[in-house]
Amino acid sequence: MLNRRILRVKAFQNLYAYEQCKGSNLNLAKDFIRASFLPDLNSMEFQDKAALNRDAEEAVKLFDQNLENQSVLKSSDASPKIKQVVLDALKQFHLANQKDRDFLLKNMVISAERIPQLYLLAIELLQAFAQHVAKEMEKKKKFAGDQPVGFGNELNLVQNKVLENIRESQDYRNAVARNNVNLDDIELEIREWFRDYIKPSEPYQEYLKINNPSIAQDFEVVDDLLKKIIFKNEVILNYFSEKDLNWTENKAVVRSLASKVLKFGAETGEAEDQELPQIAINWEEDKEFFQNIFNFTIENDAESKTLISQKTKNWDIDRLAFTDKIIISMALAEMKNFPSIPVKVTINEYIDISKTYSTPKSKQFVNGLLDVLSKELTESGQIRKSGRGLLDNK
């Protein structure tokens, strides 16, 4: 399933992208201001370039000040032209930010919802390779009878018990139909990929040496083919990247979920609660969490920066790792806006994200800062937890 840790990571990635967009929009707004004070080459009047440059820099300064305090512009004694240019730049800046925010929010949900189709496509590729072998063996039987001599173990992939268990699973068949998964458009590629990448690979050649492979050996080979061929070969990966604009971010999640499907096939019948991995057990609820953590982090940005600055007085907030600021802001937003999630769970989740996506020292920094801030915010009543088993209400 797509657990909430994965959703937090995807929200983090999109918040990172949003901050990058804001930086670009800020530069564009300042470029607009400076362009507004360039000399008018079509005018016959005298152009005081020095005065225009001073007005441009005054407008840029006023623009920066108004980002933090919107009353600055109203109380400013700047000229009407400077004020109007700043107003226009601010409008452009905020509209561009809102457009980017809306796009990223929509895109991250669509991207998450596409993941089941992607990991099912990976499994269907393995099934297609087995079907290709079956077809090739049928051709050989026409010339050598029902049991072609010397080709017995080539049926191993066709008879692979893991793939067979998956094919026979009603849950799997329903998931394939529900997510519109099919490989009809790449029949030729499947034959070529098997010939060029699967058949000569070491895992497959070793598998052909086994007489009557066990289900453990069946699992080992398909898992190896999945991880060492399908998710390593650039030609095959290009197929997935064409299916998903966010493939770079989704690849690791898709590979993990596809491997879980194979484990499901290997363990079917051994446990009563075996189920296919899903996008989420309660996707509508998790989707709301997913969207909210993105929105709350943006909406609480100024307040989060203030809190971080207060606890890092000897360290300029602008010098903190960009990723650390996003991670801490997400954690603060989660602690304050999701009363059913324990503070310790939130802190641990974002410490883990910092290990992968930030600097080597980020783990200690994020842990220490969130620990201090969570205690102070709880004491001030800004963090209030509710729900069975939560001790944060003390």
C-alpha positions in Angstrom: 0.0 0.0 0.0 1.0 3.6 -0.3 1.4 4.3 3.3 1.5 7.8 4.8 5.3 7.9 4.9 5.3 7.7 1.1 2.6 10.4 1.0 4.7 12.6 3.2 7.7 12.1 0.9 5.7 13.0 -2.2 4.2 16.0 -0.4 7.8 17.0 0.6 8.9 16.7 -3.0 6.1 18.9 -4.3 6.7 21.5 -1.6 10.3 21.6 -2.6 9.2 22.2 -6.2 6.8 24.9 -5.0 9.6 26.7 -3.2 11.7 26.5 -6.3 8.8 28.0 -8.3 8.4 30.8 -5.7 12.1 31.6 -6.1 11.7 31.9 -9.9 8.5 33.9 -9.6 10.3 36.3 -7.2 13.1 36.9 -9.7 10.5 37.4 -12.5 8.7 40.0 -10.4 11.9 41.9 -9.7 12.8 41.7 -13.4 9.4 43.2 -14.1 10.0 46.1 -11.7 13.4 46.9 -13.2 12.1 46.7 -16.7 9.4 49.2 -15.7 12.1 51.8 -15.0 14.2 51.3 -18.1 14.6 54.4 -20.3 11.8 54.9 -22.9 13.7 54.7 -26.2 10.7 56.1 -28.1 10.4 59.2 -26.0 11.9 62.5 -27.2 12.2 63.7 -23.6 15.4 63.6 -21.5 15.8 60.2 -19.7 17.6 60.5 -16.4 19.0 56.9 -16.2 20.5 57.4 -12.8 17.1 58.6 -11.3 15.4 55.7 -13.1 17.8 53.2 -11.6 17.3 54.7 -8.1 13.5 54.4 -8.6 13.9 50.8 -9.7 16.0 49.8 -6.6 13.5 51.7 -4.3 10.7 49.7 -5.9 12.5 46.4 -5.5 13.2 47.2 -1.8 9.6 48.2 -1.2 8.5 45.0 -3.0 10.7 42.9 -0.6 9.4 44.7 2.4 5.8 44.3 1.4 6.2 40.5 1.1 6.5 40.3 4.9 4.3 43.3 5.8 1.5 44.4 3.5 1.0 47.7 5.3 4.4 49.0 4.3 3.3 49.9 0.8 0.3 52.0 2.0 2.4 54.0 4.5 5.3 54.5 2.1 6.0 58.0 0.7 7.2 56.6 -2.6 6.0 58.1 -5.8 2.7 57.0 -7.3 4.5 55.3 -10.2 6.7 53.3 -7.8 3.7 52.2 -5.8 1.8 51.1 -8.9 4.7 49.1 -10.3 5.1 47.4 -6.9 1.4 46.6 -6.7 1.5 45.1 -10.2 4.6 43.1 -9.4 3.0 41.8 -6.2 -0.1 40.8 -8.1 1.9 38.9 -10.7 4.0 37.2 -8.0 1.0 36.0 -6.0 -1.0 34.9 -9.0 2.0 32.9 -10.3 2.5 31.3 -6.9 -1.2 30.3 -6.7 -1.1 28.9 -10.3 2.0 26.8 -9.4 0.4 25.7 -6.1 -2.8 24.5 -7.8 -0.8 22.7 -10.5 1.5 20.9 -8.0 -1.4 19.9 -5.7 -3.4 18.4 -8.6 -0.3 16.8 -10.1 0.8 15.1 -6.9 -2.6 13.5 -6.3 -2.8 12.3 -9.9 0.8 11.0 -9.6 0.0 9.0 -6.5 -3.2 7.6 -8.0 -1.3 6.4 -11.1 1.1 4.3 -9.0 -1.1 1.2 -8.9 -1.2 1.1 -12.7 2.6 1.4 -12.9 3.4 -1.5 -10.5 0.8 -3.7 -12.1 2.4 -2.9 -15.5 5.7 -4.2 -14.1 4.0 -7.5 -13.0 2.2 -7.7 -16.3 5.6 -7.5 -18.1 6.8 -10.5 -16.2 3.6 -12.3 -17.1 4.1 -11.3 -20.8 7.6 -12.7 -20.8 6.2 -16.0 -19.5 3.5 -16.0 -22.2 6.1 -15.3 -24.8 8.1 -18.3 -23.7 4.9 -20.4 -23.9 4.2 -19.3 -27.4 7.8 -20.1 -28.5 7.5 -23.6 -26.9 4.3 -24.2 -28.8 6.2 -23.5 -32.0 8.9 -25.9 -31.1 6.4 -28.6 -30.3 5.2 -28.6 -33.9 8.6 -29.8 -34.9 9.6 -32.0 -32.0 6.4 -33.5 -30.6 4.7 -32.7 -27.2 7.9 -32.9 -25.2 10.8 -31.3 -27.1 14.0 -32.9 -26.0 16.5 -30.5 -24.4 13.9 -27.8 -23.8 12.2 -29.1 -20.6 13.5 -26.4 -18.3 12.5 -23.6 -20.6 9.0 -24.2 -19.3 10.2 -23.0 -15.9 9.0 -19.4 -16.4 5.8 -20.6 -18.0 5.1 -22.8 -15.0 6.4 -20.3 -12.4 4.1 -20.8 -9.4 4.4 -17.2 -8.2 3.2 -15.8 -11.5 0.6 -18.5 -11.6 -0.8 -17.6 -8.2 -0.9 -13.9 -9.1 -2.7 -14.7 -12.4 -5.3 -16.8 -10.5 -6.0 -14.1 -7.9 -9.3 -12.5 -8.3 -8.0 -9.4 -6.5 -5.2 -9.1 -9.0 -7.5 -9.5 -12.0 -9.9 -6.9 -10.6 -7.0 -4.5 -10.0 -5.7 -5.0 -13.6 -9.2 -4.2 -15.0 -9.8 -1.3 -12.6 -6.5 0.4 -13.4 -6.8 -0.3 -17.2 -3.5 -2.2 -17.3 -2.6 -3.8 -20.6 0.5 -4.2 -22.8 -1.3 -4.6 -26.2 0.7 -1.6 -27.6 4.1 -3.2 -27.0 3.8 -6.8 -28.2 6.9 -6.4 -30.5 8.9 -4.7 -27.7 8.1 -7.6 -25.3 9.6 -10.1 -27.8 12.7 -7.9 -28.3 13.2 -7.2 -24.6 13.0 -10.9 -23.7 15.4 -11.8 -26.5 17.9 -9.0 -25.7 17.7 -8.5 -21.9 15.8 -11.4 -20.1 17.0 -14.5 -21.9 20.7 -13.7 -21.8 20.6 -12.5 -18.1 22.4 -14.4 -15.4 19.3 -14.9 -13.2 17.3 -16.4 -16.0 20.1 -18.6 -17.3 20.7 -19.9 -13.7 16.9 -20.5 -13.4 16.9 -22.7 -16.6 19.4 -25.1 -14.9 16.9 -26.0 -12.1 14.7 -29.0 -12.5 11.3 -28.6 -10.9 12.1 -25.3 -9.1 10.5 -24.7 -5.7 8.3 -21.7 -5.1 11.1 -20.0 -3.3 13.3 -20.4 -6.4 10.3 -19.2 -8.5 10.1 -16.1 -6.4 13.8 -15.4 -6.5 14.0 -15.4 -10.2 11.0 -13.2 -10.9 12.1 -10.8 -8.1 15.6 -10.7 -9.7 14.2 -10.0 -13.1 12.0 -7.3 -11.7 14.8 -5.5 -9.8 17.9 -6.3 -12.0 16.3 -6.0 -15.5 13.0 -4.3 -15.6 14.0 -1.5 -13.1 17.6 -1.3 -14.3 17.4 -1.4 -18.1 17.2 2.1 -19.6 15.1 0.9 -22.6 12.4 -0.6 -20.4 12.6 2.3 -18.0 11.9 4.7 -20.8 8.6 2.9 -21.3 7.6 3.7 -17.8 8.8 7.3 -17.9 6.6 7.8 -21.0 3.6 6.6 -18.9 4.4 8.9 -15.9 5.8 12.4 -15.8 6.8 11.8 -12.2 8.6 8.6 -12.9 11.9 9.7 -11.3 10.1 10.3 -8.0 7.8 7.3 -8.3 10.3 4.7 -9.5 11.4 3.5 -6.0 7.8 3.3 -4.7 6.6 1.4 -7.8 9.5 -1.1 -7.6 8.8 -1.7 -3.9 5.1 -2.3 -4.5 5.7 -4.6 -7.4 8.0 -6.7 -5.3 5.3 -6.9 -2.7 2.9 -8.3 -5.3 5.5 -11.0 -6.0 5.7 -11.8 -2.3 1.9 -12.0 -2.3 2.1 -14.6 -5.1 4.8 -16.5 -3.2 2.8 -16.5 0.1 -0.7 -17.0 -1.2 -2.4 -19.7 0.8 0.1 -19.5 3.7 -1.8 -16.8 5.5 -5.5 -15.9 5.5 -4.9 -12.1 5.5 -2.7 -12.0 2.4 -3.8 -9.1 0.2 -2.5 -7.3 -2.8 -0.8 -4.0 -2.0 -3.2 -1.1 -2.5 -2.7 2.6 -3.1 -4.0 3.0 0.5 -6.5 1.1 2.6 -8.6 4.2 3.1 -7.5 6.3 0.1 -10.1 9.0 0.4 -9.0 9.7 4.0 -5.3 9.5 3.1 -5.8 11.7 0.1 -7.3 14.3 2.3 -4.3 14.0 4.6 -2.0 14.2 1.6 -3.6 17.4 0.3 -3.9 19.0 3.7 -0.3 18.5 4.7 0.7 20.3 1.4 -1.8 23.1 1.9 -1.2 23.6 5.7 2.6 23.8 5.2 2.2 26.6 2.7 -0.4 28.5 4.7 1.6 28.3 7.9 4.9 29.2 6.2 5.4 32.6 7.7 4.5 31.4 11.2 6.8 28.3 10.8 9.7 30.5 9.7 9.2 32.7 12.8 9.3 29.7 15.1 12.4 28.3 13.4 14.1 31.7 13.6 13.4 32.1 17.3 15.2 28.8 18.0 18.1 29.4 15.7 19.0 33.0 16.7 22.7 32.3 16.3 22.1 30.9 12.8 20.6 32.9 10.0 17.5 31.0 8.8 18.5 31.7 5.2 21.6 29.7 5.8 19.8 26.6 7.0 19.5 23.7 4.6 16.6 24.5 2.2 15.3 21.0 2.7 15.5 21.2 6.5 13.3 24.3 6.5 10.7 22.4 4.4 10.9 19.3 6.6 10.5 21.2 9.8 7.7 23.4 8.4 5.8 20.2 7.3 6.3 18.6 10.8 5.0 21.8 12.5 2.0 21.9 10.2 1.2 18.2 10.9 1.6 18.5 14.7 -0.7 21.5 14.9 -3.4 20.4 12.4 -3.7 16.6 12.8 -4.9 15.9 16.4 -5.1 12.2 15.9 -1.4 11.8 14.9 0.9 11.5 18.0 3.8 14.1 18.2 6.4 11.3 18.5 5.1 9.7 15.3 5.3 13.0 13.4 8.9 13.7 14.6 10.1 10.2 13.7 8.6 10.4 10.3 10.3 13.7 9.4 13.6 12.6 10.9 13.5 9.6 8.5 12.7 11.9 5.6 15.7 14.1 6.5 18.0 11.1 6.5 17.2 10.6 2.8 16.5 14.0 1.4 18.7 16.4 3.4 22.3 16.8 4.7 24.2 14.3 6.9 23.7 16.5 10.0 20.0 17.1 9.4 18.8 14.2 11.5 20.2 15.7 14.7 19.2 19.2 13.8 15.6 18.3 12.8 15.2 16.0 15.9 16.5 18.6 18.3 14.5 21.5 16.9 11.2 19.6 16.6 11.6 18.2 20.1 12.0 21.7 21.6 9.3 23.3 19.5 6.7 20.5 20.1 7.1 20.8 23.9 6.6 24.6 23.8 3.7 24.5 21.4 2.0 21.8 23.5 2.4 23.9 26.6 1.0 26.9 24.9 -2.0 24.9 23.6 -1.1 25.2 19.9 -0.7 21.5 19.7 -3.6 19.5 21.1 -3.9 15.8 20.6 -7.0 13.7 20.9 -7.8 10.0 20.4 -7.5 6.7 22.0 -4.0 5.9 23.3 -2.6 9.4 22.8 -0.6 10.6 25.8 0.0 14.1 24.3 -3.0 15.5 26.1 -1.3 15.5 29.5 
